Amino acid sequence: MGTATSTDLRVLRQHDWDQWYDNLVRAFGGVPEASEERELWNSLTELDRSIGAWDGDACVGTAGAFSFRLTVPGGASVPAAGVTMVSVAATHRRRGVLRSMMRRQLDDVREWGWPLAVLTASEPEIYGRFGYAAATYGTNIDVDTTRVRLSVPPGTDDVRLRYAAPADVLDACEAVYARRVPGRPGMLARLPGWERLRVLDPESDREGASPLQCVVAERDDEIVGYARFRVRPGWETAGPKGVVVLQDTEALDPAAHAALWRFLFDIDLTSSLTALSRPLDEPWMSMANDIRRCGLHVRDSLFVRLVDVGAALEARTYQAPVDVVFEVEDDFCPWNAGRWRLTGDAKGASCGRTTDSVDLALTVRELGAAYLGGVSLASLAGAGRVREVRQGALAEAAVGFGSVVTPWLPHGF
C-alpha cells in the first residue's frame, strides 16, 4: 500500500462519469460491459445523487443512489434511496473511503426526507456496520422438468399464449408489472427508462443461450402476463438436454401464472428450467408434484436501512394491532437512537419519541431486517439480537410486523 492520502468527496459531474464508472468496473473485475449496457447505465445514473472519492485527479471511490419507491406492508409506495455502484479502488482500501461515502450518503438521504435506504450487497458483511440488514430473500431454482409436473388451476386452458418480440410488447409487460407492484412488499416502482434494462440483450451476457425470447399470456385480447427467457441448447447421448433460463415473469391471476409456468416446463428439447431470485412463496411451487426435484436454493436479496425510524415505521401497516416501545441503538445514524413508541394496525400507524418504559430493545439493523415482514422479530430474538423487556411484547410485535405474502425484490440495481 502507498502512503495514505486524504480524498475529496464530491457530487458526480457528467464529464467525470466515464472515469467514475471505469473505477466501478475495475473494482468488480475489470471486464468491460457491452456498449449498449454501459450507455444505458449512463442514462440511468442520477448525477445529483451520486458521489465520487477523488485522490488528486484519480477517482478512487464511487457510490450512487436511485430515486426508488418501495412497496411496504399495506401496499404503500415509500421513497427509498437505492444505493448502488459502490466501489473503492484496491489501492485505497482500509483508508476510510467507504465509510466516508456511506456517511455522506446517509446524511444526504436524511436531508432529502427519505425514510429508507436499500441495497443489494456483493458481500453481505460489508454493510452491517452501516446499519443495513437483509430483509428479503430469493429462491434460485434448477427444476428437473422431465420429472416435475404442475397441477394447474381451473381456467388455465382458457389463457392464450403467443410469442412476441420483447421490445414490441415492452409497454404492455410494464403495465402488468406495475399492477403487481403494490401487492408485494419489496417490489420497486420502476422509473421511466428502467424498463429498457429488462430487454437489454447483449450477446456477451447470454452464456451460450439464445437471444431473449418473450411469451405473453392473453385473455379477451388483454395481456395478463408474460415470461422473458432464453434457451440454452444441449445434447447428450440419450437425446436433448436444453435449459430454459428464465429472466422474469409476472401474471395478474392464478390461471395466467399457471399457463406461463406450464409452458416454461414444457418447451421442446429442454430438460431443466433455471432462474435466479424468485419469490420464496411463488405459487407454482404449490402446483409442483415433487418440490425436491426443483433445486431450491435461498439467498439474501434486498438489504434495508431505516434512515428515519419514526417515518419508516409509520409508512407501513401492521397485520395485527401493535403498541410497543422500542429502545433503538444506532451508532452510525445517532438521530435514530433512543425510545420510540409504535402504535398501529391494518389501517395505519404512528411512531414517535417517548419516555415510556421499554418493551423491546434492539438495534436499527433488526428493525431493518423485520421491516418488510419477511424476517421475524421472534427469530431475531432467538438469535439474541432482540431483547424482550415486557413479557408478551415480542409476540405482539412479531405478529404485527408479518406480511401476508413474502417480500421480494424483483431485480437488482
Secondary structure, DSSP 8 states (H G I E B T S, - for coil): -------EEEE--GGGHHHHHHHHHHHTT-----HHHHHHHHHH--GGG-EEEEETTEEEEEEEEEEEEEE-TTS-EEEEEEEEEEEE-GGGTTSSHHHHHHHHHHHHHHHHT-SEEEE--SSGGGGGGGT-EE--EEEEEEEETTT--B---TTGGG-EEEE--TTTTHHHHHHHHHHHGGGSTT-B---TTGGGGGG---GGGSTT--S-EEEEEEETTEEEEEEEEEEE--EETTEE-EEEEEEEEEESSHHHHHHHHHHHHT-TTEEEEEEEEE-TT-THHHHBS-GGGG--EEEE--EEEESSHHHHHHHS--SS-EEEEEEEE-SSSGGG-EEEEEEEETTEEEEEE--S--SEEEEHHHHHHHTTSSS-HHHHHHTTSSEE-STTHHHHHHHHH--SS-----S--
